[in-house]
Amino acid sequence: MAELRKSAKQTDARRRAREKAAQFRELQDTLEQLATDYFVAMDSIDETNEEVERELAKLRERAEKQSQKSRDEADRVIVRMVGAGASVSEVAARLGVQVRDVRRVTKATSAPDSSPASRGHEASGDETTGEDGAGEQDAA
């Protein structure tokens, strides 16, 4: 009978071990599923960030193109002002920019906009024609 008793204890011990193992497997399955959910969420964050970066790059490119167009237009205005007879220093003072910037723009532009229509339009709105000769003195 001692063996029967030992066998009953072993059976009971195996049953408890299986219950604990089942609980452990259930916990592991739950943890595995939670870890999967975590990685899916993190991948989603990474995808979202990458998409935002792509969109930002497109926006920056478009903004740069628009800014360049505006800079080019501003440079053309400076050239037309100088072409209308204003001195470099007068243009700089009127626009609130450095004289060197006006010189840079006028030197960078090989042919100022000297069409009669634009020259007449610009000159008609400009009371000062630079007759003081300051433009020649500024070119140091």
PyMOL commands that set and color helices and strands:
alter all, ss='L'
color gray80, all
select helices_A, chain A and resi 2-83+88-95+99-108+116-124+134-138
alter helices_A, ss='H'
color red, helices_A
deselect
rebuild
show_as cartoon
